[in-house]
Amino acid sequence: MAEILPIKAWRYNAALNEQIEDLTSPLFDVVSTKQREALYRNPKNSIHLSVPKGENPAQEAKKTLKSWKEDKVILQDPIPGIYVYYQYFRLPGLDEEHCRKGFIINIKAYDWSEKIILRHENTIAKAVNDRINLLKETGFQSSPTHGLYTDIDFDLEQYMDEAISAPIYDIEDYQGIREKLGVIHDAKIIAKFIKKIAGNTIILADGHHRYEGALAYQKEMSEQNPSHTGEESYNYHMMYLTNTEAKDLRILPTHRLFQYIALSEEEIITKLDEDFIIRPLDDPQEIGELIIHKKWAFGLVFKNSAYKIRLKPEKINNYGHDLPDAIKNLDLTVLHYFFIEKILGIPLAEQRFSDSLDYERNLSRCHFKISTGQADFGIITKEISMREVISVCESGYLMPQKSTYFYPKALSGLIFGSVLPEDFDFPYGIFSTKKKTAAK
């Protein structure tokens, strides 16, 4: 079902391998402003391609890419491969080390209607447009999106373990996560990966905006090509695939921050009383522990006060939209209707466009933004389960934007993926029994 190919990756010149930790960068939505500014000071950091600056950021990225190619800052690997990518990490406050195992490939950019790649959450319109512009100008991806396949027998792991034993990179990233990258070039082994994934549908874990950008780019390019076959380079997209059956697949929460809301704290609390149980808290740092095992429970934090709020169980029957129970009963669906729509007055259909709503994954930074006035107040949420994500995908409906944070994020700059025709030319048919010509 899901068609993949090995990838002819661009990578930093091997002469820069000793500097690779300083050249990679976090994804734009998990790095603070201060961290981002530090990355921009390095003229060769991948952030100049992933989150370019300037009046026309996409044009700036195009100039940077041209310069890097001419100066051999980055070079394209001569043959395609499957890039094995392992991340070793610990969760805050816990000693156990986890290892998330996966691999980076090119995958066909399937439209949502084909139900081969499944989404589970909504997007933010501006972020999608930014990704479209960047892809149109550069034809490059500086980081893979993250997809999930299912392999209950772990058939591919033996080949991944062998490849990662002789890594191209073995580094520590900005969060202290150990990142290892290896590569598989053996055509017979690559064919096993292609066959395994062909039997899967893929759940898009992270990168909904970048994937939607790839779909828009594919659509535009195909409409301009009267000889479109579906095998051209613009039909593909760089993705990091991990196994849903692995125990080291972790999902963390994303909190909500609010500003420009024309309601006082007192007015909000008064409105909450109809649908929520409200409990004032002495210490906002307690919130995570108090809501973690409670259904439909959240933390509401103002600059000088905090509350635990929980939807009254009988009120779920008053949910104001026609949705299946698998969606309606989710914590974030409850939050976005009963609090953001009903109390704050921002309709569900408008929330992905709203300037009043922002997102923060780091809990400490969330509290800091509220205490310093960068946000008027915030809602502390808790993680959802993989089972809930799968149920949403199967339902065909979507959760609110920024519902999941698959931890850790893939780094930008370990490899770069290109959808430019000149970078995609290779007899890919050697990897598969399916007849395939070079994509041009």
C-alpha positions as CSV (number, residue, x, y, z in Angstrom):
1,M,0.0,0.0,0.0
2,A,2.6,2.6,1.0
3,E,5.4,2.9,-1.6
4,I,8.8,3.9,-0.3
5,L,12.2,4.3,-1.9
6,P,15.7,4.7,-0.5
7,I,16.9,8.3,-0.5
8,K,19.9,10.0,-2.2
9,A,20.6,12.2,0.7
10,W,22.5,15.5,0.9
11,R,24.7,15.7,3.9
12,Y,27.2,18.0,5.4
13,N,30.7,17.6,3.9
14,A,32.6,14.9,5.8
15,A,35.2,17.6,6.6
16,L,32.6,19.1,8.9
17,N,31.8,15.9,10.8
18,E,33.6,17.2,13.9
19,Q,31.2,20.2,13.9
20,I,28.0,18.3,13.2
21,E,26.5,18.9,16.7
22,D,26.8,22.7,16.0
23,L,25.3,22.3,12.5
24,T,22.1,20.4,13.4
25,S,19.1,22.2,14.8
26,P,15.8,21.3,16.6
27,L,12.5,21.6,14.8
28,F,11.2,25.2,14.8
29,D,8.3,24.4,17.2
30,V,10.3,23.0,20.1
31,V,13.1,25.6,20.3
32,S,13.0,28.7,22.4
33,T,13.6,32.2,20.9
34,K,16.9,32.4,22.7
35,Q,18.1,29.0,21.5
36,R,17.0,29.9,17.9
37,E,19.0,33.1,17.9
38,A,22.1,31.2,19.0
39,L,21.7,28.8,16.1
40,Y,21.3,31.6,13.6
41,R,24.7,33.0,14.6
42,N,26.4,29.9,13.0
43,P,26.2,30.6,9.2
44,K,26.3,26.9,8.4
45,N,23.7,25.8,10.8
46,S,20.8,23.9,9.2
47,I,18.3,26.4,10.7
48,H,19.1,28.7,7.8
49,L,17.3,26.1,5.5
50,S,14.6,24.9,8.0
51,V,13.5,28.3,9.5
52,P,15.1,31.0,7.3
53,K,14.9,34.6,8.3
54,G,14.4,37.8,6.3
55,E,11.6,39.6,4.5
56,N,11.3,36.7,2.1
57,P,12.5,33.7,4.1
58,A,12.0,31.1,1.4
59,Q,14.1,33.2,-1.0
60,E,16.8,33.5,1.6
61,A,16.8,29.7,2.0
62,K,17.2,29.4,-1.8
63,K,20.2,31.6,-1.8
64,T,21.7,29.8,1.2
65,L,21.2,26.4,-0.5
66,K,22.8,27.6,-3.7
67,S,25.8,28.9,-1.8
68,W,26.2,25.7,0.2
69,K,26.2,23.6,-2.9
70,E,28.7,25.7,-4.7
71,D,31.0,25.9,-1.7
72,K,30.6,22.1,-1.0
73,V,29.3,22.8,2.5
74,I,26.8,20.0,1.6
75,L,27.3,17.1,-0.8
76,Q,24.9,14.5,-2.2
77,D,25.6,10.9,-1.5
78,P,26.3,9.1,-4.9
79,I,23.8,6.3,-4.3
80,P,20.5,6.1,-2.4
81,G,20.2,4.3,0.9
82,I,18.0,3.7,3.9
83,Y,19.3,5.9,6.7
84,V,18.9,4.2,10.1
85,Y,18.2,6.7,12.9
86,Y,18.3,5.8,16.6
87,Q,17.5,8.3,19.4
88,Y,18.5,7.4,23.0
89,F,16.7,9.5,25.6
90,R,15.4,9.8,29.2
91,L,12.1,11.3,30.2
92,P,12.3,14.2,32.8
93,G,12.7,12.9,36.3
94,L,13.2,9.2,35.2
95,D,16.5,7.2,35.0
96,E,15.4,4.6,32.5
97,E,17.0,5.1,29.0
98,H,14.8,4.6,26.0
99,C,15.9,4.0,22.4
100,R,13.5,4.9,19.6
101,K,14.6,3.0,16.5
102,G,13.6,4.0,13.0
103,F,14.8,4.7,9.5
104,I,14.6,7.6,7.0
105,I,13.3,7.0,3.4
106,N,11.4,8.7,0.6
107,I,7.7,7.9,0.6
108,K,5.0,8.7,-2.0
109,A,3.1,11.9,-1.0
110,Y,-0.4,10.3,-0.8
111,D,-3.4,12.5,-0.7
112,W,-5.4,12.1,2.5
113,S,-8.4,10.7,0.5
114,E,-6.3,7.7,-0.5
115,K,-6.1,6.6,3.2
116,I,-2.6,5.3,2.9
117,I,-1.1,8.0,5.1
118,L,-3.4,8.8,7.9
119,R,-3.5,12.1,9.8
120,H,-4.8,12.5,13.4
121,E,-4.8,16.2,14.0
122,N,-5.6,19.5,12.4
123,T,-3.1,22.1,11.2
124,I,-2.4,25.8,11.6
125,A,-3.0,27.5,8.2
126,K,-0.1,29.9,8.3
127,A,2.4,27.2,9.2
128,V,1.3,25.1,6.1
129,N,1.7,28.1,3.8
130,D,5.2,28.7,5.1
131,R,6.2,25.1,4.4
132,I,4.7,25.3,0.9
133,N,6.7,28.4,0.0
134,L,9.9,26.9,1.3
135,L,9.5,23.7,-0.6
136,K,8.7,25.6,-3.8
137,E,11.8,27.7,-3.6
138,T,14.3,25.1,-2.5
139,G,13.0,21.7,-3.4
140,F,14.6,20.6,-0.1
141,Q,13.6,19.1,3.3
142,S,16.0,19.7,6.1
143,S,14.2,17.3,8.4
144,P,12.0,14.3,7.9
145,T,8.4,14.1,9.0
146,H,7.6,11.2,11.3
147,G,5.4,8.3,10.4
148,L,4.4,5.1,12.1
149,Y,4.2,1.6,10.6
150,T,3.3,-1.6,12.3
151,D,5.6,-4.7,12.4
152,I,4.6,-7.0,15.2
153,D,7.5,-9.4,14.4
154,F,10.2,-6.6,14.3
155,D,11.6,-8.1,11.1
156,L,13.5,-5.0,10.1
157,E,15.3,-4.4,13.5
158,Q,18.2,-6.8,12.8
159,Y,19.2,-4.9,9.7
160,M,18.8,-1.6,11.6
161,D,20.9,-2.8,14.5
162,E,23.7,-3.9,12.1
163,A,23.7,-0.6,10.3
164,I,23.8,1.5,13.5
165,S,26.7,-0.4,14.8
166,A,28.9,1.6,12.4
167,P,27.3,5.0,12.5
168,I,27.9,8.0,10.3
169,Y,27.1,10.2,13.2
170,D,27.0,9.6,16.9
171,I,26.2,12.9,18.7
172,E,24.5,14.6,21.6
173,D,21.8,17.1,20.7
174,Y,20.6,20.3,22.4
175,Q,18.4,18.3,24.8
176,G,21.1,15.8,25.8
177,I,19.6,13.1,23.5
178,R,22.0,10.8,21.9
179,E,21.5,10.7,18.1
180,K,23.0,8.0,15.9
181,L,22.7,7.8,12.1
182,G,23.7,4.8,10.0
183,V,23.0,3.8,6.4
184,I,22.0,0.6,4.4
185,H,23.1,0.4,0.8
186,D,22.6,-3.3,0.2
187,A,19.9,-3.5,-2.5
188,K,18.6,-6.9,-1.3
189,I,18.1,-5.6,2.3
190,I,16.5,-2.3,1.0
191,A,14.0,-4.5,-0.9
192,K,13.0,-6.1,2.4
193,F,12.2,-2.7,3.8
194,I,10.2,-1.7,0.7
195,K,8.2,-5.0,0.9
196,K,7.5,-4.6,4.6
197,I,6.2,-1.1,4.3
198,A,4.2,-1.9,1.2
199,G,1.9,-3.9,3.5
200,N,1.2,-0.9,5.8
201,T,-0.8,2.2,6.1
202,I,1.2,4.9,7.7
203,I,0.1,7.1,10.6
204,L,1.6,10.6,10.4
205,A,2.9,11.2,13.9
206,D,4.7,14.5,13.4
207,G,5.0,17.0,10.6
208,H,1.4,17.5,9.5
209,H,2.3,21.0,8.2
210,R,5.3,19.9,6.2
211,Y,3.4,16.9,4.8
212,E,0.5,19.2,3.7
213,G,3.1,21.4,2.1
214,A,4.4,18.4,0.2
215,L,0.9,17.5,-1.0
216,A,0.3,21.1,-2.2
217,Y,3.6,21.1,-4.0
218,Q,2.9,17.7,-5.6
219,K,-0.5,18.9,-6.8
220,E,0.9,22.1,-8.3
221,M,3.7,20.4,-10.1
222,S,1.5,17.6,-11.4
223,E,-1.0,20.1,-12.8
224,Q,1.9,21.9,-14.6
225,N,3.2,18.6,-16.2
226,P,1.1,17.2,-19.1
227,S,3.2,14.1,-19.0
228,H,2.7,13.4,-15.3
229,T,3.2,9.7,-14.4
230,G,3.3,9.7,-10.6
231,E,7.0,8.6,-10.6
232,E,8.5,12.1,-10.8
233,S,10.6,13.4,-7.9
234,Y,8.0,15.9,-6.7
235,N,5.7,12.9,-5.8
236,Y,8.0,11.9,-2.9
237,H,8.6,13.1,0.6
238,M,11.3,12.4,3.2
239,M,9.9,10.6,6.2
240,Y,11.3,8.9,9.4
241,L,9.4,5.7,10.1
242,T,9.2,4.0,13.5
243,N,7.3,0.9,14.7
244,T,4.0,1.4,16.6
245,E,4.8,-1.9,18.4
246,A,8.0,-0.5,20.0
247,K,7.8,0.2,23.7
248,D,10.0,3.4,23.3
249,L,7.4,5.4,21.3
250,R,6.5,8.2,23.7
251,I,3.8,10.9,23.4
252,L,4.0,14.1,25.5
253,P,1.5,16.8,26.0
254,T,1.3,20.3,24.3
255,H,-0.1,23.0,26.5
256,R,-2.2,26.0,25.4
257,L,-1.5,29.7,25.9
258,F,-3.9,32.6,25.5
259,Q,-3.7,36.3,24.9
260,Y,-6.0,39.1,23.6
261,I,-9.0,37.5,25.3
262,A,-11.6,40.1,26.4
263,L,-12.5,38.3,29.6
264,S,-11.1,38.8,33.1
265,E,-10.0,35.9,35.3
266,E,-13.2,36.4,37.4
267,E,-15.4,36.3,34.3
268,I,-13.7,33.1,33.1
269,I,-14.1,31.4,36.5
270,T,-17.8,32.4,36.6
271,K,-18.4,31.0,33.1
272,L,-16.5,27.8,34.0
273,D,-18.8,27.0,36.9
274,E,-21.6,25.8,34.6
275,D,-19.7,22.9,33.1
276,F,-16.6,22.4,35.2
277,I,-15.6,21.4,38.8
278,I,-13.1,24.1,39.9
279,R,-10.5,23.7,42.5
280,P,-8.1,26.5,43.4
281,L,-4.5,25.5,43.8
282,D,-1.8,27.0,46.0
283,D,1.1,25.8,43.8
284,P,0.7,25.7,40.0
285,Q,3.7,23.3,39.8
286,E,1.4,20.6,41.3
287,I,-0.9,20.6,38.3
288,G,0.8,17.9,36.3
289,E,0.5,15.4,39.1
290,L,-3.1,16.4,40.0
291,I,-4.6,15.9,36.5
292,I,-2.5,13.0,35.1
293,H,-5.0,10.2,35.9
294,K,-8.2,12.3,35.7
295,K,-10.4,12.2,32.7
296,W,-11.3,15.6,31.2
297,A,-9.1,17.4,33.8
298,F,-6.8,20.4,33.1
299,G,-4.7,23.0,34.8
300,L,-5.8,26.7,34.4
301,V,-2.9,29.0,35.2
302,F,-3.0,32.8,35.5
303,K,-0.1,35.0,36.6
304,N,-1.0,35.0,40.3
305,S,-3.4,32.0,40.6
306,A,-4.0,28.5,39.4
307,Y,-6.9,26.1,39.3
308,K,-7.6,22.4,38.5
309,I,-10.6,22.3,36.3
310,R,-12.5,19.1,35.4
311,L,-15.5,18.7,33.1
312,K,-18.6,17.5,35.1
313,P,-19.2,14.0,33.7
314,E,-22.8,14.5,32.8
315,K,-21.9,17.6,30.7
316,I,-20.3,15.5,27.9
317,N,-23.8,14.9,26.7
318,N,-24.0,18.6,25.9
319,Y,-21.1,18.5,23.4
320,G,-22.2,20.8,20.6
321,H,-20.9,19.1,17.5
322,D,-21.7,15.8,15.8
323,L,-18.7,13.6,16.4
324,P,-18.1,9.9,17.1
325,D,-17.4,9.0,20.7
326,A,-13.8,8.2,19.9
327,I,-13.2,11.9,19.2
328,K,-15.8,13.5,21.4
329,N,-14.5,11.9,24.6
330,L,-10.8,12.9,24.1
331,D,-9.5,15.4,26.6
332,L,-8.4,17.9,24.0
333,T,-11.7,17.8,22.1
334,V,-13.4,18.5,25.4
335,L,-11.0,21.4,26.1
336,H,-11.4,22.9,22.6
337,Y,-15.2,22.9,22.8
338,F,-16.2,23.4,26.4
339,F,-13.4,25.9,27.2
340,I,-12.0,27.5,24.0
341,E,-15.2,27.7,22.0
342,K,-17.9,27.9,24.7
343,I,-16.2,30.1,27.3
344,L,-13.6,32.0,25.3
345,G,-15.9,32.4,22.3
346,I,-13.4,31.1,19.6
347,P,-15.4,28.6,17.4
348,L,-13.7,25.3,16.6
349,A,-13.6,26.1,12.9
350,E,-11.6,29.3,13.6
351,Q,-9.2,28.1,16.2
352,R,-6.5,27.0,13.8
353,F,-6.4,30.6,12.5
354,S,-6.6,32.4,15.8
355,D,-3.9,34.8,17.0
356,S,-5.3,34.4,20.6
357,L,-4.2,30.8,20.9
358,D,-0.6,29.6,21.1
359,Y,1.1,26.3,22.0
360,E,4.0,25.4,24.3
361,R,5.4,21.9,24.9
362,N,7.8,22.8,27.7
363,L,5.9,23.1,31.0
364,S,8.5,25.3,32.7
365,R,8.5,27.6,29.7
366,C,4.7,27.7,29.8
367,H,4.7,28.9,33.4
368,F,7.4,31.4,32.6
369,K,5.5,33.0,29.7
370,I,2.4,33.4,31.9
371,S,4.4,34.8,34.9
372,T,6.2,37.3,32.7
373,G,3.1,38.5,30.8
374,Q,4.0,36.9,27.4
375,A,0.7,35.1,27.8
376,D,-2.4,36.1,29.8
377,F,-3.1,32.6,31.0
378,G,-2.6,29.0,30.0
379,I,-4.2,25.5,30.0
380,I,-2.0,22.6,31.1
381,T,-2.8,19.4,29.4
382,K,-1.7,15.8,29.6
383,E,-0.5,13.2,27.1
384,I,-2.7,11.0,25.0
385,S,-2.1,7.3,24.3
386,M,-1.0,5.6,21.1
387,R,-4.3,3.7,21.3
388,E,-6.2,7.0,21.2
389,V,-4.2,8.2,18.2
390,I,-5.0,5.0,16.3
391,S,-8.7,5.2,17.1
392,V,-8.8,8.8,15.8
393,C,-7.1,7.7,12.5
394,E,-9.5,4.9,12.1
395,S,-12.5,7.2,12.6
396,G,-11.5,9.5,9.8
397,Y,-11.9,12.5,12.1
398,L,-9.2,14.9,13.4
399,M,-8.1,16.0,16.8
400,P,-7.4,19.7,17.4
401,Q,-4.1,21.1,16.2
402,K,-1.0,20.3,18.2
403,S,-2.6,17.4,20.1
404,T,0.4,15.1,20.1
405,Y,4.1,15.6,20.8
406,F,5.9,12.4,19.8
407,Y,9.1,12.7,21.8
408,P,11.9,13.2,20.9
409,K,11.6,15.2,17.6
410,A,13.8,14.3,14.7
411,L,16.7,16.7,14.3
412,S,17.1,19.0,11.3
413,G,20.3,18.8,9.3
414,L,21.4,15.2,9.9
415,I,20.4,14.6,6.3
416,F,18.7,16.7,3.7
417,G,16.1,15.3,1.2
418,S,15.6,16.7,-2.2
419,V,12.7,16.5,-4.6
420,L,14.6,18.3,-7.4
421,P,14.7,16.1,-10.6
422,E,18.5,16.3,-11.0
423,D,18.9,15.0,-7.4
424,F,16.5,12.1,-7.9
425,D,17.9,10.4,-11.0
426,F,18.7,6.7,-10.3
427,P,17.5,3.3,-11.5
428,Y,15.3,2.7,-8.5
429,G,13.9,-0.5,-10.0
430,I,16.9,-2.4,-8.7
431,F,15.4,-2.2,-5.2
432,S,12.0,-3.7,-6.1
433,T,10.3,-6.3,-8.2
434,K,8.0,-3.5,-9.4
435,K,9.1,-2.0,-12.7
436,K,10.2,1.5,-12.1
437,T,12.1,4.0,-14.2
438,A,14.3,6.8,-12.9
439,A,12.2,9.7,-11.6
440,K,12.8,12.8,-13.5
